């Protein structure tokens, strides 16, 4: 008993106190809470150690009598206890795990001094500036959102071109349901023309860390608007208004028409002024029924970032006054009677002079402008019209042109539902209409309406105008010609669903991508949102004018990124809205939750002893959501150019089963019996194809009908030397499947690759044999002048060494040996081993296919004079059935080195 007390006293004296500390960690990161005790004892009994970790008085982990208990979300290494390390690891740190942790350690029931660790979460904010549109010289408020941070507060600073425009100020923020904070800073600003293309920045400081979001303002110039009417000669025909919108920016705007406060259905386009602003004239035609309603007509102009549209209105009675029946007095009636008599006399006097011009008066025509459809949409019929008034409109003929190309009626030969792009020389779908003559309100005047129905095609109509020529039947003279304005062809985008994927450079960040395709024109906008506000895209093809495809349509994408922790909660809703001029309402795509790419193992095969059936299996792990599909396919027989042949039925999928929150695993299995042809050839194979929503293309794993058998390898290399100094090295492999690969190398301290020859044949025992032969000669010549080399090459001669080879394994092979009068090569003593194939030798080989290439190996000299490095020849054998390559080496004996030296 006294001894035990003495041991405890000694331990207490050796323990060093661990002071309180503070540990911070990012969300979902692992954090280590230290608890270390220095013990200077020869041997520690683990059964006498007792550890207790608590958080705010609640037990987290304990160890006693060599038994450990620990809650989920925590970990420790009990093997470190004997070293005095009792640290606790927090797995995937979160706000709920914050608090004061206390570590108590005792030995042999004697309590030792404990240590306290305060653990907190440190989450930096995510920045966004949702609204970046400002009205020129109007007060606008910018907002900078900092979301997902902890703990509060944060400090905001606004800058313009690096200059502070709003100094740093503190914002505590608001607590969100997930436990983190969000804060907003406002900047009241009056935009000027100098602020266009200027970089603004929102800087946020949090716990000593700084973040910055740079952006540029989109400045809107308010237009001036004028409303006018196209004069007409009759009150019972349609009336056309136009709205002049000038000095506005940017080009994108929409014009809406209202009558008595009720919206009228749509019409296009704008031109650029010298001061970089735009102007446009928009028309709208009231039907006779709408014209009779009278009241006010209003033109309203909407622009991005402007809350209230700029509008102008006018009373229809002022723009289009109606004739009133006059009320005449007696004196007025007498005056009218006298006037009528005078007019009759004048008419009789002038009748003779006017008779000759009667035909010309009757031929006078009033031709309106070409009226375009409000919206020209790809694949949908559009109609352009022209109105003609006169006395002889029944003799009128019209000719339509696209630019300067005549248009003919192709409605009987071209289908309106056919391909949008026609082959060269075709004009697409057109149908010509002529309506009239119709009686007009004027005396003797008639009206003729000429119209053209067409199906818009980008290749034909982009940047084009319609032209109509009016003439009399049988006459070549053109009486009137009208040309339309240029029109924009619209095609609404096809928007994909949001694709989620892990970022390769940072697995804690998830990228979200949305694609828009088949739209026209090229201006398109992607806006990302989450519950905390608008997000800033990290990549977007829409901002840099995408290029059209072969059909003239545009495609673009936008990408946004969020921390994995936000999406793993399963409740982080993210959506993107796609804005385009062809869309009456933006297209919205949204996603909720997290998508994780599956990990797929190689295919494992087993054979059933009962029915000799083949069982294949493939493990699929760590994927989310659980929806996954597996298809088994058969490969065409052959070792090269394998392609799919057909789908194999009978596959089964076990699972998916949940392993962790939002993580699943499954096992794909296939049981089948090989056909007689497969058993005979043992070739071809099977593919396991896995599809999942996180994959842009399926993942495939292959398995082949291949019996792996290692070849029989001799214990050493066979070698023989010819009288010409050529060494022939050979190795004979027996059996094995598939064919093994051999690689020869030679040298002294280091190796250089050699050229070898392999031949495959059937041996006397019926086994397949692979014979590999490598020929080599060595040289240790010192460095000589390079001027002698051309002369030496001239004296080279061809030597047959066939009879000099006595190795039975190399029998029947003809060799070529090239040798110069004197030394072969010039080599520096300090150079490493070099293997040099000769050009002349290659030419000899081409002449004689049975010839074997002679490798030349230069060995550097040793540190002593007349001492050459020992030659080593090595061959490497690799085969799928061998876990590691097999090496065979031949080393030159010492006596040969000495004699050659």
KEDOPA-248429 format. One record per residue (C-alpha): residue in one letter; x, y, z. Coordinates in pm, whole numbers, padded with zeros to 5 digits, always signed. Each point is the difference from the previous one (the first is absolute). Layout:
AXYZ;...
//
This chain:
X+00000+00000+00000;X+00282+00237+00083;X+00161-00078-00334;X-00318+00095-00189;X-00025+00331+00185;X+00365+00070-00078;X-00055-00068-00372;X-00297+00242-00011;X+00205+00270+00172;X+00276-00042-00256;X-00251+00021-00289;X-00157+00314+00138;X+00340+00160+00021;X+00079-00088-00366;X-00332+00121-00153;X+00012+00336-00180;X-00316+00211+00023;X-00180+00063-00331;X-00137+00353-00005;X-00338+00099-00138;X-00006+00067-00375;X-00240+00108-00273;X-00054-00199-00323;X-00182+00131-00308;X-00104-00201-00308;X-00193+00047-00323;X-00339-00171-00040;X+00024-00370-00092;X+00377-00004+00066;X+00171-00230+00252;X+00140+00162+00314;X+00241-00143+00259;X-00049+00093+00366;X+00342-00045+00170;X+00048-00180+00329;X+00364-00098+00061;X+00176-00119+00316;X+00375-00057+00018;X+00082-00317+00199;X+00355-00111+00070;X-00073-00353+00110;X+00167-00310-00138;X-00322-00196-00044;X-00362+00116+00008;X-00287-00238+00064;X-00283+00090-00244;X-00255-00168+00228;X+00081+00258+00272;X-00067+00300-00230;X-00337+00174+00027;X-00101+00284-00238;X-00322+00197-00002;X-00094+00266-00259;X-00305+00221+00070;X-00164+00290-00184;X-00179+00252+00221;X-00034-00271+00265;X-00131-00271-00237;X+00221-00303-00061;X+00136-00039-00353;X+00263-00276+00028;X+00144-00217+00273;X+00269-00264+00045;X+00045-00230+00298;X+00120-00351+00066;X+00130-00016-00361;X-00356+00060-00133;X-00091+00306-00208;X-00339+00163-00054;X-00048+00296-00235;X-00302+00174-00150;X-00072+00034-00372;X+00174+00294-00160;X+00318-00043+00209;X+00314-00211-00035;X+00335-00066+00175;X+00299-00230-00033;X+00032-00223+00308;X+00344-00113-00118;X+00136+00346+00090;X-00110-00029+00365;X+00325-00164+00108;X+00183+00307-00140;X-00212+00234+00214;X-00210+00125-00299;X-00372-00008+00089;X-00117+00247-00271;X-00359-00012-00125;X-00090+00049-00369;X-00327+00168-00101;X-00127-00136-00333;X-00182+00244-00229;X-00014+00298+00233;X-00334+00178+00033;X-00162+00269+00214;X-00162-00260+00225;X+00343-00130+00105;X+00124+00334+00136;X+00074+00032+00369;X+00256-00047+00276;X+00158-00345-00006;X+00172-00135+00308;X+00254-00281-00001;X+00059-00189+00330;X+00274-00262+00026;X+00063-00228+00298;X+00243-00281+00060;X-00062-00279+00252;X-00311+00187+00127;X+00213+00306+00078;X-00146+00310-00166;X+00244+00213-00197;X-00037+00367-00093;X-00255+00051-00288;X+00007+00233-00301;X-00270+00210-00160;X-00043+00068-00373;X-00251+00248-00137;X-00118-00106-00346;X-00174+00246-00237;X-00100+00010-00368;X+00149+00261-00235;X-00195+00031-00329;X+00093+00277-00246;X-00284+00179-00185;X-00104-00038-00364;X-00038+00335-00182;X-00253+00106-00264;X-00132+00326-00145;X-00347-00092-00135;X-00102+00328-00167;X+00255+00167-00228;X-00232+00207-00222;X+00001+00376+00063;X-00185+00287-00165;X+00218+00284-00128;X+00005+00294+00244;X-00270-00159+00215;X+00034-00107+00361;X+00045-00379+00019;X+00083-00225+00290;X+00253-00282-00036;X-00002-00295+00238;X+00291-00227+00092;X-00107-00331+00158;X+00232-00197+00228;X-00155-00337+00083;X+00092-00321+00178;X+00253+00144+00248;X+00064-00072+00366;X+00055+00153+00249;X-00123+00358-00043;X+00077+00279-00071;X+00139+00094-00346;X+00142+00332-00125;X-00101+00143-00342;X+00200+00244-00216;X-00100+00135-00346;X+00263+00114-00255;X+00003+00146-00351;X+00311-00066-00205;X+00183-00081+00324;X-00111+00326+00169;X-00217-00029+00310;X-00346+00151-00055;X-00157-00137+00320;X+00232-00070+00297;X+00000-00320+00200;X-00306-00050+00221;X-00110-00288+00220;X-00313-00210-00059;X-00106-00263+00252;X-00218-00191-00245;X-00310-00211+00042;X-00016-00362+00115;X-00128-00246-00264;X-00180-00329+00072;X+00320-00199-00069;X+00182+00181+00284;X+00220+00221-00218;X-00032+00375-00056;X-00076+00223-00294;X+00062+00375-00028;X-00074+00274-00252;X+00178+00330-00066;X-00167+00278-00201;X+00161+00264-00222;X-00207+00292-00130;X+00148+00111-00332;X-00062+00247-00284;X+00135-00153-00322;X+00165+00219-00261;X+00132-00073-00348;X+00352-00033+00145;X-00113-00299+00207;X-00049-00217-00309;X+00261-00284-00017;X+00147+00106+00336;X+00084-00269+00257;X-00181+00024+00332;X+00079-00226+00292;X-00171-00121+00316;X+00258-00102+00262;X-00093-00201+00308;X+00221-00071+00303;X-00080-00288+00232;X+00213-00122+00291;X+00309+00159-00150;X-00059-00149-00347;X-00081+00215-00301;X-00218-00076-00303;X-00074+00216-00300;X-00261-00007-00280;X+00070+00213-00309;X-00279+00095-00239;X-00102+00260-00259;X-00322+00199-00017;X-00256-00026-00277;X-00113+00359-00054;X-00337+00074-00159;X-00056+00325-00196;X-00367+00106+00013;X-00143+00075-00348;X-00216+00276-00140;X-00324-00132-00147;X-00229+00150-00267;X-00330-00146-00120;X-00121+00068-00359;X-00257-00136-00245;X+00028-00102-00365;X-00259+00209-00191;X-00277-00183-00187;X-00263+00118-00246;X-00282-00210+00141;X-00153-00051+00343;X-00097-00363-00058;X+00346-00143-00062;X+00269-00095+00254;X+00201+00287+00145;X+00370-00028+00080;X+00183+00174+00287;X+00372+00019+00055;X+00196+00075+00311;X+00344+00169-00033;X+00233-00105+00283;X+00332+00187-00003;X+00322+00038+00202;X-00031-00320+00202;X+00257-00258+00118;X+00044-00297-00002;X-00148-00122-00325;X-00228-00259+00162;X-00341+00143+00076;X-00362-00090-00048;X-00288+00222-00111;X-00353-00068+00117;X-00319+00153-00142;X-00312+00080+00199;X-00347+00125-00093;X-00210+00135+00282;X+00236-00166+00243;X-00032-00346-00162;X+00314-00162-00144;X+00006-00046-00377;X+00176-00295-00169;X+00379+00053-00109;X+00249+00154-00287;X+00494+00095-00102;X+00339+00172-00012;X+00265+00257+00060;X+00281+00196-00165;X+00315+00143+00158;X+00062+00375+00028;X+00348+00160-00030;X+00009+00047+00382;X-00029-00381+00045;X-00366+00020+00105;X-00274-00163-00209;X-00319+00109-00167;X-00293-00195-00130;X-00345+00052-00142;X-00270-00241+00098;X-00329-00030-00187;X-00335-00133+00103;X-00312-00030-00213;X-00347+00034+00150;X-00277-00200-00160;X-00316+00187-00104;X-00176-00135+00309;X+00281+00122+00232;X+00004+00336-00181;X-00368+00051+00068;X+00056-00046+00377;X+00186+00334+00006;X+00150+00105+00337;X+00375+00032+00068;X+00291-00188-00156;X+00315-00047+00211;X+00353-00109-00091;X+00198-00138+00299;X+00378-00075-00017;X+00150-00252+00243;X+00376-00028+00062;X+00215-00225+00219;X+00046+00131+00353;X-00281+00261-00032;X-00289-00045+00239;X-00246+00235-00175;X-00017-00003-00385;X+00024+00326-00198;X-00331+00058-00179;X-00186+00254-00212;X-00373+00009-00080;X-00227+00196-00229;X-00373+00033-00057;X-00119-00185-00308;X-00236+00288-00083;X+00305+00231-00045;X+00210-00251-00192;X-00290-00126-00212;X-00280+00265-00008;X-00342-00114-00125;X-00205+00205-00258;X-00313+00157+00150;X-00316+00079-00193;X-00007+00381-00055;X-00302+00212+00108;X-00064+00269-00262;X-00188+00329+00045;X-00214+00161-00274;X+00276+00237-00104;X+00243-00288-00007;X-00235-00200-00217;X-00028+00293-00244;X+00379+00028-00010;X+00030-00370-00064;X-00251+00024-00286;X+00191+00285-00162;X+00322-00190+00045;X-00149-00307-00163;X-00114+00203-00302;X+00346+00150-00032;X+00161-00341+00026;X-00227-00136-00274;X+00092+00288-00231;X+00368-00046+00069;X-00038-00374-00053;X-00165+00053-00338;X+00278+00237-00105;X+00272-00235+00111;X-00164-00320-00118;X+00166+00012-00336;X+00343+00053+00153;X-00041-00277+00256;X-00132-00264-00239;X+00347-00097-00117;X+00122-00056+00358;X-00298-00208+00104;X+00187-00328-00033;X+00300+00126+00202;X-00225+00112+00288;X-00171-00333+00001;X+00341-00167+00019;X+00116+00187+00315;X+00074-00246+00283;X+00054+00026+00375;X+00242-00278+00114;X+00061-00063+00372;X+00325-00118+00155;X+00077-00370+00047;X-00136-00117+00334;X+00209-00272+00168;X-00132-00251+00256;X+00055+00098+00367;X+00222-00305+00069;X+00191-00200-00261;X+00061-00345+00152;X+00195-00283-00160;X-00229-00273-00133;X-00321+00200+00052;X-00192+00169-00280;X+00042+00376-00037;X-00194+00235-00225;X+00098+00332-00165;X-00268+00220-00160;X-00026+00298-00234;X-00315+00212-00057;X-00069+00173-00336;X-00283+00253-00058;X-00111+00145-00334;X-00263+00008-00272;X+00140-00284-00210;X+00147-00243+00254;X-00158-00287-00195;X+00272+00061-00261;X+00279-00002+00260;X+00263-00277+00033;X+00262-00038+00275;X+00340-00172+00002;X+00171-00098+00326;X+00376-00028+00058;X+00226-00120+00280;X+00277+00260-00023;X+00034-00006-00383;X-00106-00362-00058;X-00352-00052-00142;X-00240-00199+00218;X-00228-00260-00156;X-00286-00193+00156;X+00158-00323+00129;X-00282-00104+00234;X-00086-00297-00224;X+00357-00134-00024;X+00157+00089+00338;X-00141-00117+00331;X-00031+00253+00279;X+00084-00282+00247;X+00309-00108-00192;X+00365+00069+00096;X+00074+00355+00107;X+00310+00024-00220;X-00046-00070-00369;X+00258-00116-00250;X+00183+00251-00217;X-00218+00163-00262;X-00336-00057+00174;X-00214+00284+00127;X-00181-00174+00288;X-00372+00028+00068;X-00190+00299-00146;X-00368+00054-00075;X-00125+00310-00183;X-00344+00150+00078;X-00199+00268-00182;X-00323+00132+00154;X-00222+00243-00187;X-00098+00219-00156;X-00194+00120+00304;X-00224+00306+00000;X+00144+00295+00190;X-00175+00298+00152;X+00135+00232-00271;X-00207+00058-00311;X+00098-00256-00259;X+00308-00106+00199;X+00073-00364+00063;X+00248-00184+00223;X+00228-00296-00078;X+00196-00188+00267;X+00305-00200-00108;X+00149-00235+00262;X+00278-00255+00030;X+00004-00291+00247;X+00346-00151+00071;X+00170-00232+00246;X+00308+00178+00146;X+00336-00166-00050;X+00323+00138+00142;X+00208-00089-00306;X-00239+00186-00233;X-00154+00284+00198;X+00269+00115+00246;X+00076+00366-00079;X-00233-00003-00304;X-00281+00236-00108;X-00317-00053-00201;X-00064+00211-00308;X-00330+00042-00190;X-00028+00156-00348;X-00341+00129-00121;X-00079+00027-00373;X-00291-00027-00243;X-00080-00327-00171;X+00177-00026-00333;X+00227+00298+00076;X+00370-00021+00090;X+00012+00339+00169;X+00011-00019+00381;X-00252+00247+00145;X+00101-00033+00369;X+00260-00197+00202;X+00003-00061+00375;X+00281-00152+00211;X-00053-00138+00351;X+00219+00054+00302;X+00249-00267+00104;X-00148-00246+00245;X+00146-00225+00268;X-00071-00373-00018;X-00077-00147+00340;X+00054-00353+00125;X-00059-00081+00365;X+00277-00200+00177;X-00022-00364+00102;X+00117-00001+00362;X+00144-00315+00160;X-00038-00108+00358;X+00269+00108+00247;X+00292-00245-00003;X+00188-00037+00331;X+00353-00140+00021;X+00297+00000+00233;X+00280+00247-00080;X+00323-00185-00083;X+00229+00259+00161;X-00208+00030+00319;X-00230-00291+00102;X-00168+00225+00260;X-00146+00219-00277;X-00288-00110-00225;X-00041+00147-00349;X-00349+00052-00146;X-00032+00038-00378;X-00299+00084-00220;X+00000-00006-00382;X-00210+00211-00238;X-00012-00096-00367;X-00183+00067-00328;X-00064+00372+00070;X+00024+00316-00209;X+00113+00279+00027;X+00313-00058+00207;X-00079+00226+00297;X-00098-00218+00298;X+00018+00048+00377;X+00038-00256+00279;X-00086+00102+00358;X+00073-00237+00289;X-00187+00013+00330;X-00011-00185+00329;X-00203+00058+00315;X+00252+00259+00119;X-00011+00213-00314;X+00156+00020-00346;X+00319-00195-00076;X+00288+00105-00224;X+00086-00242-00284;X+00364-00108-00023;X-00012-00084-00371;X-00238+00103-00274;X+00018-00018-00375;X-00295+00237-00025;X+00211+00306+00094;X+00232-00041-00299;X-00228-00027-00307;X-00023-00373-00073;X+00069-00116-00353;X-00284-00136-00218;X-00007-00361-00113;X-00038-00116-00359;X-00375+00072+00012;X+00045+00355+00129;X-00120-00069+00356;X+00192+00086+00314;X+00088-00201+00309;X+00131+00120+00335;X+00056-00126+00351;X+00031+00145+00347;X+00167-00151+00304;X-00032+00079+00369;X+00178-00156+00298;X-00104-00057+00362;X+00172-00167+00295;X-00079-00369+00039;X-00127+00068+00352;X-00284+00217-00133;X-00124-00271-00236;X+00054-00300+00227;X-00266+00134+00234;X-00258-00104-00257;X-00203+00317+00044;X+00218+00254-00185;X-00220+00101-00292;X+00182+00151-00300;X-00170+00122-00315;X+00101+00181-00318;X-00217+00222-00218;X+00080+00035-00371;X-00101+00325-00170;X-00027+00040-00378;X-00185+00236-00230;X-00191-00293-00155;X-00143-00096+00341;X-00308+00173+00134;X+00087-00138+00344;X+00347-00112+00121;X+00069-00375+00006;X+00082-00129+00350;X+00188-00314+00098;X+00058-00100+00361;X+00169-00270+00203;X-00018-00114+00359;X+00248-00219+00185;X+00336-00147-00088;X+00118-00225-00284;X+00313-00214+00042;X+00183-00194-00271;X+00017-00380+00060;X+00323-00197+00042;X-00004-00322-00206;X+00233-00294+00060;X+00145-00236-00256;X-00209-00306-00094;X+00065-00305+00219;X-00077-00348-00143;X-00062-00337+00166;X-00103-00339-00140;X-00268-00215+00164;X+00116-00360+00050;X-00356-00139-00013;X-00117+00120-00342;X+00326+00149-00139;X-00176+00338-00033;X+00193+00328-00003;X-00078+00257+00272;X+00112+00360-00055;X-00024+00282+00253;X+00074+00373+00013;X-00010+00219+00314;X-00156+00350-00031;X+00064+00222+00304;X-00035+00355+00136;X-00269+00138-00235;X-00303+00223+00049;X-00291+00013-00080;X-00072-00374+00014;X-00148-00021-00350;X+00251-00200-00210;X-00022-00237-00296;X+00232-00283-00111;X+00015-00162-00344;X+00207-00306-00094;X+00124-00021-00360;X+00192-00259-00198;X+00322+00090-00184;X+00067-00123-00352;X+00255-00280-00013;X+00355+00115-00073;X+00285+00172+00179;X-00015+00327-00195;X-00272+00240-00108;X-00249-00137+00253;X-00350+00136-00043;X-00335-00064+00165;X-00201-00281-00148;X-00316-00041+00208;X-00147+00044+00346;X+00026-00295+00240;X-00314-00075+00197;X-00004-00147+00351;X+00195+00269+00185;X-00101+00084+00355;X+00059+00302+00226;X+00024-00045+00376;X-00085+00322+00181;X+00038+00294+00000;X+00061+00000+00375;X+00079+00310+00204;X+00346+00002+00162;X+00022+00363+00116;X-00234+00299-00015;X-00057+00057-00373;X+00238-00277-00104;X-00102-00336-00147;X+00166-00312-00132;X-00119-00287-00222;X+00129-00319-00160;X-00066-00091-00364;X+00010-00376-00071;X-00034-00215-00311;X-00031-00379-00016;X+00034-00169-00337;X+00127-00316-00167;X+00262+00044-00270;X-00088-00127-00349;X+00199-00273-00175;X+00159+00257-00228;X+00106+00213+00297;X+00148-00304+00176;X+00190-00090-00314;X+00139+00344-00084;X+00030+00138+00354;X-00015+00345-00156;X-00235+00295+00001;X-00139+00120+00329;X-00273+00180+00195;X-00058+00367+00084;X-00171+00134+00312;X-00145+00345-00082;X-00116+00223+00287;X-00221+00308-00051;X-00063+00266+00266;X-00126+00358-00007;X+00342+00127+00118;X+00174-00145-00308;X+00021+00185-00331;X+00060-00338-00165;X-00030-00355+00140;X+00294-00170+00173;X+00101-00338-00140;X+00202-00289+00139;X+00121-00285-00226;X+00059-00370+00068;X+00143-00242-00258;X-00021-00375-00058;X+00371-00047+00053;X+00174-00281+00191;X+00306+00153+00162;X+00294-00243+00015;X+00355+00102+00080;X+00273-00127-00235;X+00291-00222+00106;X+00311+00221+00028;X+00354-00147-00002;X+00219+00083+00302;X+00267+00171-00211;X+00075+00155-00338;X+00175-00212-00267;X+00300+00176-00156;X+00270-00076-00257;X+00266+00215-00164;X+00110-00005-00365;X+00356+00040-00121;X-00097+00348-00116;X-00068+00108+00360;X-00379-00014-00030;X-00189-00139+00300;X-00330-00176-00067;X-00236-00008+00303;X-00320-00203-00006;X-00289-00096+00228;X-00263-00270-00072;X-00342+00029+00165;X-00238-00296-00006;X-00377+00013+00028;X-00194+00288+00154;X-00302+00199-00112;X-00015+00268-00127;X+00340+00067-00157;X+00264+00142+00235;X+00193+00321-00070;X+00383+00007+00012;X+00225+00303+00030;X+00381-00024-00037;X+00254+00246+00142;X+00377+00003+00051;X+00278+00214+00140;X+00227+00050+00296;X-00115+00209+00297;X-00308+00101-00200;X-00204-00179-00269;X-00097+00104-00352;X-00281-00166-00200;X+00087-00257-00270;X-00172-00116-00316;X-00105-00368+00008;X-00182-00250-00220;X-00284-00229+00112;X-00141-00307-00175;X-00295-00214+00107;X-00039-00369-00091;X-00141-00332+00125;X+00257-00225+00171;X+00039-00377-00020;X-00215-00039+00313;X-00285+00192-00165;X+00050+00307+00222;X+00029+00350-00137;X+00354+00136+00027;X+00120+00360-00018;X+00367+00039-00099;X+00165+00342+00056;X+00353+00066-00136;X+00214+00314+00046;X+00342+00054-00166;X+00256+00247+00133;X+00364+00111-00030;X+00181+00220+00251;X+00246+00286-00032;X+00211+00205+00243;X+00182+00221-00253;X+00120+00337+00129;X-00103+00340-00142;X+00153+00063-00342;X-00041+00271-00253;X-00331-00008-00181;X+00173+00074-00329;X+00106-00366-00028;X-00351-00137+00021;X-00107+00048-00364;X+00317-00170-00116;X-00054-00299+00231;X-00358-00044-00118;X+00125-00039-00357;X+00209-00307+00096;X-00282-00186+00178;X-00064-00352-00129;X-00286-00245+00046;X+00084-00318+00195;X-00225-00304+00028;X+00025-00150+00347;X-00251-00282-00052;X+00262-00274+00035;X+00152+00162+00306;X-00315-00046+00209;X-00003-00334+00174;X-00297+00060+00230;X-00262-00263-00101;X-00282+00240+00098;X+00125+00248-00260;X+00052-00255-00274;X-00104+00097-00351;X+00019+00378+00054;X+00222+00206-00228;X+00189+00291+00156;X+00144+00320-00142;X+00314+00141+00157;X+00135+00339-00098;X+00361+00079+00086;X+00229+00287-00096;X+00379-00011-00038;X+00090+00120+00343;X-00222+00103+00281;X-00376+00042-00053;X-00100+00306+00197;X+00138+00303+00174;X-00105+00010+00360;X+00092+00219+00295;X+00122-00174+00313;X-00257+00191+00204;X-00296-00099-00219;X-00261-00251+00119;X-00086-00322-00183;X-00141+00063-00352;X-00159-00243-00243;X+00044+00117-00363;X-00184-00157-00292;X+00183+00063-00330;X-00162+00135-00315;X+00186-00246-00224;X-00112-00286+00219;X-00361+00105-00046;X+00043-00003-00376;X+00150-00350+00017;X-00299-00118+00204;X-00238+00135-00260;X+00181-00199-00267;X+00000-00325+00201;X-00311-00055+00218;X+00171-00294+00175;X+00286+00219+00122;X+00026+00086+00369;X+00074+00355+00112;X+00342+00039+00168;X-00020+00233+00301;X+00319+00192+00085;X+00056+00076+00368;X+00275+00241+00110;X+00132-00049+00352;X+00168+00286+00179;X+00346-00047+00146;X+00049-00059+00372;X+00187+00229+00242;X+00323-00193-00060;X+00189-00007-00326;X-00071-00294-00231;X-00300-00095+00215;X-00334-00040-00174;X-00343-00031+00170;X-00147-00350+00003;X-00265-00065-00262;X-00347-00093+00124;X-00288-00121-00220;X-00353-00013+00143;X-00340-00107-00136;X-00335+00099+00159;X-00298-00237-00039;X-00349+00139+00068;X-00326-00194-00009;X-00354+00059+00136;X+00026-00316+00211;X+00316+00128+00170;X-00053+00247+00280;X+00351+00140-00050;X+00234-00011-00304;X+00262-00279-00010;X+00364+00093-00071;X+00287-00212-00133;X+00350+00149+00001;X+00336-00108-00149;X+00314+00165+00143;X+00339-00008-00168;X+00262-00200+00201;X+00291+00188+00158;X+00265-00190-00200;X-00156+00114-00329;X+00009+00359+00119;X+00366-00026+00095;X+00103-00171-00324;X-00187+00245-00218;X+00150+00288+00192;
//
